[in-house]
Amino acid sequence: GASKTVAACQSKWGRLRGTFNVVNKVANASGLSYSMEHGASITPESENMWTDFVKKNPKAKDLRDKGWKHYEALKGLI
């Protein structure tokens, strides 16, 4: 592919780091469980907790039922 500029690399790293931080919040949130395959695995019992969590962390919304494949790899870097 084409050469990447410094700005493009910084932008990509910023997005990866931002996504990692959101996933990490979900993975470490008390009362929620997180898996690479199922995301936050929200059950009827945890629905209210999830709703409150997403109000405070709107970027976590997409992690309700899907994981993020780069989480484990970046965990050692960030």
Backbone as a printed PyTorch tensor [residue, N CA C, xyz], in Angstrom:
tensor([[[  0.8220,  -1.1890,   0.0000],
         [  0.0000,   0.0000,   0.0000],
         [  0.8620,   1.2480,   0.0000]],

        [[  0.2010,   2.3450,  -0.0100],
         [  0.8610,   3.6500,  -0.0300],
         [  1.5270,   3.9380,   1.3090]],

        [[  2.5210,   4.7980,   1.2780],
         [  3.1980,   5.2170,   2.5060],
         [  2.2180,   5.9790,   3.3890]],

        [[  2.3830,   5.8140,   4.6800],
         [  1.5170,   6.5000,   5.6370],
         [  2.2280,   7.7450,   6.1550]],

        [[  1.4790,   8.7970,   6.3270],
         [  2.0480,  10.0250,   6.8730],
         [  2.0700,   9.9390,   8.3940]],

        [[  2.8620,  10.8040,   8.9950],
         [  2.9210,  10.8700,  10.4560],
         [  1.5380,  11.1790,  11.0010]],

        [[  0.8510,  12.1180,  10.3830],
         [ -0.4850,  12.5110,  10.8540],
         [ -1.4700,  11.3400,  10.7790]],

        [[ -1.3900,  10.5700,   9.7080],
         [ -2.2940,   9.4230,   9.5650],
         [ -2.0160,   8.3760,  10.6360]],

        [[ -0.7470,   8.1280,  10.9200],
         [ -0.3810,   7.1540,  11.9490],
         [ -0.8100,   7.6330,  13.3360]],

        [[ -0.6070,   8.9200,  13.6160],
         [ -1.0220,   9.4710,  14.9070],
         [ -2.5350,   9.3950,  15.0670]],

        [[ -3.2510,   9.6590,  14.0010],
         [ -4.7080,   9.6060,  14.0450],
         [ -5.1920,   8.1730,  14.3070]],

        [[ -4.6160,   7.2330,  13.6020],
         [ -4.9800,   5.8200,  13.7740],
         [ -4.6750,   5.3590,  15.1980]],

        [[ -3.5010,   5.6880,  15.7100],
         [ -3.1230,   5.3060,  17.0690],
         [ -4.0730,   5.9440,  18.0850]],

        [[ -4.4530,   7.1820,  17.8580],
         [ -5.3930,   7.8590,  18.7510],
         [ -6.7350,   7.1530,  18.7930]],

        [[ -7.2240,   6.7180,  17.6320],
         [ -8.5010,   5.9900,  17.5840],
         [ -8.3840,   4.6390,  18.2790]],

        [[ -7.2800,   3.9260,  18.0380],
         [ -7.0740,   2.6270,  18.6940],
         [ -7.0060,   2.7880,  20.2140]],

        [[ -6.2620,   3.7830,  20.6660],
         [ -6.1240,   4.0160,  22.0990],
         [ -7.4630,   4.4170,  22.7200]],

        [[ -8.2300,   5.2440,  22.0160],
         [ -9.5390,   5.6450,  22.5100],
         [-10.4890,   4.4650,  22.6290]],

        [[-10.5050,   3.6080,  21.6070],
         [-11.3570,   2.4190,  21.6480],
         [-10.9040,   1.4930,  22.7630]],

        [[ -9.5860,   1.3220,  22.9070],
         [ -9.0710,   0.4810,  23.9850],
         [ -9.5600,   0.9910,  25.3450]],

        [[ -9.4860,   2.2910,  25.5600],
         [ -9.9010,   2.8570,  26.8460],
         [-11.3720,   2.5880,  27.1400]],

        [[-12.2120,   2.6650,  26.1190],
         [-13.6380,   2.3760,  26.3040],
         [-13.8390,   0.8970,  26.6310]],

        [[-13.2020,   0.0190,  25.8630],
         [-13.3260,  -1.4220,  26.0930],
         [-12.7980,  -1.7680,  27.4900]],

        [[-11.7110,  -1.1490,  27.8760],
         [-11.1300,  -1.4080,  29.1840],
         [-12.0790,  -0.9890,  30.3100]],

        [[-12.7880,   0.1160,  30.1290],
         [-13.7850,   0.5350,  31.1240],
         [-14.8760,  -0.5150,  31.2650]],

        [[-15.3470,  -1.0310,  30.1300],
         [-16.3940,  -2.0650,  30.1660],
         [-15.8450,  -3.3270,  30.8280]],

        [[-14.6510,  -3.7370,  30.4360],
         [-14.0650,  -4.9740,  30.9600],
         [-13.8320,  -4.9020,  32.4650]],

        [[-13.5910,  -3.7080,  32.9780],
         [-13.2860,  -3.5620,  34.3930],
         [-14.4270,  -2.9700,  35.2110]],

        [[-15.5850,  -2.7970,  34.5920],
         [-16.7260,  -2.2310,  35.3070],
         [-17.3020,  -3.2600,  36.2740]],

        [[-17.5460,  -2.8290,  37.4610],
         [-18.1390,  -3.7020,  38.4720],
         [-19.5530,  -4.0940,  38.0530]],

        [[-19.8430,  -5.3730,  38.1060],
         [-21.1770,  -5.8530,  37.7790],
         [-21.3800,  -6.2290,  36.3290]],

        [[-20.4270,  -5.9020,  35.4710],
         [-20.5240,  -6.2760,  34.0620],
         [-19.4520,  -7.3070,  33.7590]],

        [[-19.7560,  -8.1790,  32.8230],
         [-18.7300,  -9.1190,  32.3660],
         [-18.4550,  -8.7990,  30.9060]],

        [[-17.2280,  -8.9960,  30.4800],
         [-16.8500,  -8.6880,  29.1140],
         [-16.1160,  -9.8750,  28.5150]],

        [[-16.4740, -10.2010,  27.2840],
         [-15.7490, -11.2520,  26.5790],
         [-15.4790, -10.7880,  25.1510]],

        [[-14.4520, -11.3460,  24.5650],
         [-14.0860, -11.0020,  23.1990],
         [-15.1970, -11.3840,  22.2110]],

        [[-15.9160, -12.4450,  22.5060],
         [-16.9420, -12.9310,  21.5960],
         [-18.2790, -12.2290,  21.7710]],

        [[-18.6380, -11.9160,  23.0220],
         [-19.9910, -11.4360,  23.3050],
         [-20.0560, -10.0270,  23.8610]],

        [[-18.9560,  -9.3310,  23.9140],
         [-18.9680,  -7.9690,  24.4420],
         [-19.3500,  -7.9560,  25.9070]],

        [[-20.2620,  -7.0640,  26.2810],
         [-20.6490,  -6.9170,  27.6850],
         [-21.6310,  -7.9960,  28.1430]],

        [[-22.1380,  -8.7940,  27.2310],
         [-23.0350,  -9.9160,  27.5790],
         [-24.1670,  -9.4750,  28.5130]],

        [[-24.9190,  -8.4930,  28.0810],
         [-25.9840,  -7.9380,  28.9140],
         [-27.1380,  -8.9350,  29.0340]],

        [[-27.5370,  -9.1510,  30.2600],
         [-28.6710, -10.0250,  30.5710],
         [-29.8210,  -9.1460,  31.0610]],

        [[-31.0160,  -9.7030,  31.1790],
         [-32.1160,  -8.8980,  31.7350],
         [-31.7870,  -8.3360,  33.1260]],

        [[-31.0080,  -9.0800,  33.8880],
         [-30.6490,  -8.6280,  35.2350],
         [-29.6640,  -7.4520,  35.2120]],

        [[-28.8200,  -7.3930,  34.1810],
         [-27.8160,  -6.3260,  34.1230],
         [-28.2170,  -5.1710,  33.1920]],

        [[-29.4140,  -5.2220,  32.6500],
         [-29.8740,  -4.2030,  31.6920],
         [-29.8420,  -2.7860,  32.2860]],

        [[-30.3630,  -2.6060,  33.4950],
         [-30.3780,  -1.2690,  34.1080],
         [-28.9670,  -0.7580,  34.3580]],

        [[-28.0880,  -1.6500,  34.8100],
         [-26.7080,  -1.2740,  35.0520],
         [-26.0450,  -0.8340,  33.7430]],

        [[-26.3100,  -1.5750,  32.6710],
         [-25.7450,  -1.2450,  31.3730],
         [-26.2590,   0.1140,  30.8910]],

        [[-27.5340,   0.3440,  31.0320],
         [-28.1300,   1.6190,  30.6140],
         [-27.4610,   2.7830,  31.3360]],

        [[-27.2670,   2.6530,  32.6350],
         [-26.5920,   3.6970,  33.4060],
         [-25.1430,   3.8630,  32.9660]],

        [[-24.4690,   2.7550,  32.7070],
         [-23.0680,   2.7870,  32.2740],
         [-22.9410,   3.5210,  30.9420]],

        [[-23.8310,   3.2260,  30.0010],
         [-23.7730,   3.8440,  28.6700],
         [-24.1120,   5.3290,  28.7440]],

        [[-24.9570,   5.7290,  29.6750],
         [-25.2390,   7.1610,  29.8340],
         [-23.9650,   7.9120,  30.2100]],

        [[-23.1210,   7.2970,  31.0190],
         [-21.8620,   7.9210,  31.4520],
         [-20.7320,   7.6940,  30.4470]],

        [[-20.8610,   6.6340,  29.6420],
         [-19.8270,   6.2490,  28.6740],
         [-20.4790,   5.9280,  27.3320]],

        [[-20.9820,   6.9380,  26.6220],
         [-21.7500,   6.6910,  25.3920],
         [-21.0010,   5.9060,  24.3150]],

        [[-19.6940,   6.0000,  24.2860],
         [-18.9220,   5.2720,  23.2620],
         [-18.9380,   3.7640,  23.5020]],

        [[-19.3840,   3.3390,  24.6640],
         [-19.4390,   1.9120,  24.9830],
         [-20.6710,   1.2350,  24.3860]],

        [[-21.5800,   2.0070,  23.8750],
         [-22.8540,   1.4790,  23.3720],
         [-22.6820,   0.2840,  22.4210]],

        [[-21.7190,   0.3700,  21.5130],
         [-21.5080,  -0.6950,  20.5160],
         [-20.9450,  -1.9810,  21.1070]],

        [[-20.4870,  -1.9340,  22.3530],
         [-19.8790,  -3.1150,  22.9730],
         [-20.8860,  -3.9720,  23.7200]],

        [[-22.1410,  -3.6420,  23.6010],
         [-23.1850,  -4.3860,  24.3080],
         [-23.1390,  -5.8730,  23.9780]],

        [[-23.0200,  -6.1910,  22.6910],
         [-23.0780,  -7.5970,  22.3000],
         [-21.9840,  -8.0110,  21.3180]],

        [[-20.9030,  -7.2290,  21.2930],
         [-19.7700,  -7.6430,  20.4600],
         [-18.4760,  -7.2170,  21.1290]],

        [[-17.4730,  -8.0460,  20.9670],
         [-16.1670,  -7.7540,  21.5430],
         [-15.3260,  -6.9380,  20.5830]],

        [[-14.1050,  -6.6850,  21.0010],
         [-13.1500,  -5.9480,  20.1670],
         [-11.8920,  -6.7850,  20.0780]],

        [[-11.5730,  -7.2780,  18.9000],
         [-10.5220,  -8.2730,  18.7280],
         [ -9.1200,  -7.7880,  19.0990]],

        [[ -8.8910,  -6.4980,  19.1900],
         [ -7.5560,  -5.9800,  19.4830],
         [ -7.3090,  -5.7480,  20.9770]],

        [[ -8.3150,  -5.9850,  21.8120],
         [ -8.2020,  -5.6530,  23.2330],
         [ -7.0160,  -6.3510,  23.9090]],

        [[ -6.9440,  -7.6560,  23.7970],
         [ -5.8910,  -8.4200,  24.4730],
         [ -4.5000,  -8.0190,  23.9700]],

        [[ -4.3680,  -7.8000,  22.6650],
         [ -3.0720,  -7.4350,  22.0910],
         [ -2.6140,  -6.0560,  22.5990]],

        [[ -3.5330,  -5.1190,  22.6850],
         [ -3.1800,  -3.7670,  23.1200],
         [ -3.0360,  -3.6530,  24.6300]],

        [[ -3.6250,  -4.5880,  25.3420],
         [ -3.5530,  -4.5590,  26.8060],
         [ -2.1080,  -4.5400,  27.2830]],

        [[ -1.2350,  -5.2260,  26.5980],
         [  0.1700,  -5.2480,  26.9590],
         [  0.9470,  -4.0140,  26.5220]],

        [[  0.3810,  -3.2280,  25.6250],
         [  1.0740,  -2.0480,  25.1080],
         [  0.6680,  -0.7510,  25.8010]],

        [[ -0.5760,  -0.7000,  26.2110],
         [ -1.1140,   0.5660,  26.7760],
         [ -1.1280,   0.5130,  28.2870]]])
